[in-house]
């Protein structure tokens, strides 16, 4: 994620970059040492999308300050 945004790793702390989900459970996070998007919680498709054929789990990346 950091590479895709053209930022350096210190920007994770300095710019307040965070990943948020629509649900109360935060399934994704940014790895502090690599800047990679990683799973933060176990994702159980059967629990999240019981009767839905196409299961989509949305999240947003929040970056404080100007880009």
KASULJO-V37006 format. One record per residue. N is the residue number from 0. NEAR is the number of other ideal C-beta (glycine too) atoms within 8 Angstrom. Layout:
BEGIN
n & near
N & NEAR
N & NEAR
END
This chain:
BEGIN
n & near
0 & 10
1 & 12
2 & 7
3 & 5
4 & 8
5 & 4
6 & 11
7 & 5
8 & 9
9 & 6
10 & 10
11 & 12
12 & 7
13 & 6
14 & 10
15 & 9
16 & 13
17 & 7
18 & 12
19 & 7
20 & 12
21 & 4
22 & 5
23 & 2
24 & 6
25 & 9
26 & 11
27 & 10
28 & 9
29 & 13
30 & 9
31 & 6
32 & 4
33 & 6
34 & 10
35 & 7
36 & 8
37 & 8
38 & 8
39 & 7
40 & 7
41 & 4
42 & 8
43 & 6
44 & 7
45 & 6
46 & 5
47 & 9
48 & 7
49 & 6
50 & 3
51 & 6
52 & 3
53 & 4
54 & 8
55 & 4
56 & 8
57 & 6
58 & 10
59 & 7
60 & 8
61 & 9
62 & 9
63 & 6
64 & 6
65 & 2
66 & 4
END
